[in-house]
């Protein structure tokens, strides 16, 4: 922790998870010690318990990293983990089991079949890991002449994926202010990616629930994400100075500019590959010539705190 760059930001992000951080360091050290017992003596073989210990250590380390990542995003991880584990396990069992049966009752243990077994297990895990892109590719092939059906299936997959990660037991208003501000900052950065925004805990704000009832929309994961995006846009718009222009470069405009143009409009001022329309060329020129990237980040952090406090106040007025 003391040696990594930008230690303050890292501690702000993960400092509340001291137990998990300690467990991850213990797993890394244990792995290094066991590997040293294999490498230093130069043994060609090692006992079976060492292989078992390494596998268990890597498994625990993977769980710790998963929980750290889910905690950082405010998401639930257990149900998604169980679903991924079951899918990978049974897929590997179906395809790898056939190879094992051939090895057991026909050709015996040999290198080609062992390689085939490992490839089958790896393929089953990779298919689960990249299941959404794979299904999207299959849909483009199978339903090439039905774009509405492809879109409907993509929405359904996004909603199912977000529902597995959303922590329904978490009340955002019960969170400390610093944690609420951090989740707001993440929600702002996710405004251009609705499936990611759908798993943000802020979708369960009373303000979002009220908007769904007012608009007569069904209570769905993506519907909540759309309403949260609308609420965030309203909070950003409140920071716009009250004058006749749509864009300004004075101090009064910096918080509005820092959030509205990158997150609502979708500008990427420092990207050379991004394509932008001619309407916002003046804005892009101002960002690139007058606002360093680090300064923009600091402005966005300060502005996101204002948005977080606005959301918190508006939601608390609605909560019983």
Buried (B, 14 or more C-beta within 10 A) or exposed (E): EEEEEEEEEEEEBBEBBEEBBEBBEBBEEBBEEBEEEBEEEEEEEEEEEBEEBBEEBEEBBEBBEBBBEBBBBBBBBEEBBEBBEEBBBEBBEEBBEEBEEBBEEEEEEEEEBEEBBEEBBEBBBEBBEEBBEEBBEEBEEEBEEEEEEBEEBBBEBBBEBBBBBBBEEBEBBEBEEEBBBBBBBBBBBBBBEBBBBBBBBBBBBBBBBBBBEEEEEEEBBBBBBBBBBEBBBBBBEEBBEEEEEEBBEEEBBBBBBBBBBBBBEEBBBBEEEEEBEEEBEEBBEBBEEEBEEEEBEEBBEEBBBBBBBBBBEBBEEEEE
